[in-house]
Amino acid sequence: MARSRPEISIVIATFNRAELLAGALESLAEQTLDRSRYEIVVVDNGSTDETPTVVAEFQRTHPQLRTLLVPEKRRGLGRARNTGDDHAAGRLVAFLDDDARAEQDWLEKALSCFGEVNPTPLAVGGPIRPFYLAPKPDWFKDEYEIRSWGEEPRFLSRGETFSGSNMVFAKEALRDHGSFSDRFGMKGERLSVGEESALFEEIWRRNPDAPLYYSPDLVVLHAVPAHKMTGSYVLKRALAGGQAMYAIRRDTDPHSGRFRILAREALPGFVRGLAGSLRRRRLYKHGQNWVFEDLAIIFVQLGVLLACLGIKVRVKRQS
């Protein structure tokens, strides 16, 4: 008998994270929502590890759950997500990272938001909380890895965004408001960010009153490996974030010329910020906390400054 159209499709873009991917898939198999109501679309973005084997084994052990494996050789998280959306059959499309775990009622909560909230959301999202793959240093704070808009449900204000591992879109609305840019986001081993920010900036530009609904009950857990608890990683990510921020600004504001941003914002902001950060260093008991909470902000500004000068910094991510 032919399957009915699923209500919701979950897209997971993945690259060489077979072991973590297995956990993400299992979290979706354990959902409280009936399996006939959702499907999983895994987009393999050029993996060279055991990713196909992991998906095949999942398909074998969970035959009642429709699971697709879609190859996308062109590298880039944004491009892979768009490919997943193209293959998604659901009227809603959810995005989950390959190193994340969805709480068991994640899909039920998402469907409730679309069915009960007024006005009907264009997209919904929720908090992302950490789980650790390595011992957490004494100085490391959970808040460094928490993405949240608070403990109360509400519509987002203009300029606010959801994080990529916990967002669900009405499929038609997503297409009406643009797609993920392939200029931003992880590309193979290259560390890059900004694909969600670019998408939401475009949504807000097209629809200043876009109903984007945040629910604190829509929870996803995200893996934190050892290398993400280091100063070098957070500074590299901050630098990449600054470069993406500049590119998004130029894309969305045609009046923001390179040298205008450089002279009026980037250069003076970086100089003042660095001087202040160095003064504040003595206020921190642990130098690592200064790096995460203060110096990282300066590296965002440095990323913007370098981009203004036409300098593109490519950094390698650690899988």
C-alpha positions, 0 to 999 in steps of 0.5 A, a space after each residue: 500500500 502506498 505511503 501517505 504524504 508525511 506531515 513533517 520531513 526532517 533534513 539532516 545534512 552530514 559530512 564525515 560524522 557517521 558515528 554522531 549521525 547514528 545518534 541523531 537518527 536514533 533520536 528521531 526513531 524514538 519520537 513520540 509522534 507516529 512514524 507514519 507522520 514523518 520522514 527523514 532525509 539525510 543529505 550526504 555532502 560528500 562523506 568519505 567515512 561510513 555514512 552510507 553504511 550507517 544510514 543503510 543499517 538504520 533503514 534496515 532496523 527501522 523499516 516503518 520509518 521512511 528514511 532517504 539518503 540523498 547524495 550532494 557532492 557539491 560541498 556546503 551546508 547551505 547547499 546540502 540543506 536546500 537539496 534536502 528541502 527539494 527532496 522533502 515530501 512533508 508540508 513542514 520541513 525541520 532541520 537537525 544537525 548530524 551531531 544533535 539529538 532531538 528530545 522525544 517530543 520534539 516533532 509533536 511539539 513542533 506540530 502543536 506550534 503550527 496547529 495552535 499558535 495564532 497567527 500560524 508561524 512561518 517557522 518555529 524554533 527552540 533552545 539548543 542545549 549541550 551534551 558533552 563528548 569529553 570531560 568539561 573543564 572546570 572553567 567551561 560554562 554550559 552557557 557557552 553552548 546554549 542557544 535560547 531566547 528565554 523561558 517564555 514562548 513568544 514571536 521573535 523580534 525583527 533581527 532575531 534568528 533560530 539556530 540551524 539545528 532546531 528550526 522547522 519551516 512551513 515548506 511553502 513559506 520557506 520557498 516563498 522567502 528564499 533558501 539557504 545561501 551556498 556562500 555560507 556555512 560549513 564546506 567540507 573541512 572548512 569552518 564557515 558560519 552564517 547560513 541561518 543568519 543570511 536566510 533570516 535576514 532575507 526573511 525579515 527583509 521581505 516580511 518585517 512582520 514574519 511570524 517566527 515563533 519560539 517555544 522553550 519546549 522545543 528542545 534539541 541537544 547538541 554535541 560538544 567535543 573537546 576541541 570546541 572547549 578550546 580558545 583556538 576554536 572559539 576565536 576561529 569561529 568568531 573570526 569566521 562569524 565576522 567575515 560572514 557578518 560583513 558579507 551579509 551586510 553588503 548583500 542586504 544593504 546596498 548603501 553600506 560601502 566597503 570603505 564606509 564600513 571600514 572607516 566609520 565602524 570596523 577599524 575604530 570599533 576594533 581598536 577601541 574594543 581590543 584596548 578595552 578587552 585587554 584592560 578587562 583581562 585582569 577581571 577574569 580568574 581564568 584566561 579561558 573565560 576572558 577568551 570566550 566571553 570577551 576576546 571572541 567579540 573582538 575577533 568578530 570585529 577583526 573578521 569584519 575588518 579583514 573582510 573590509 580590506 578584502 582579506 578572506 581568511 580560510 580556517 579548517 574546522 576540526 570534525 
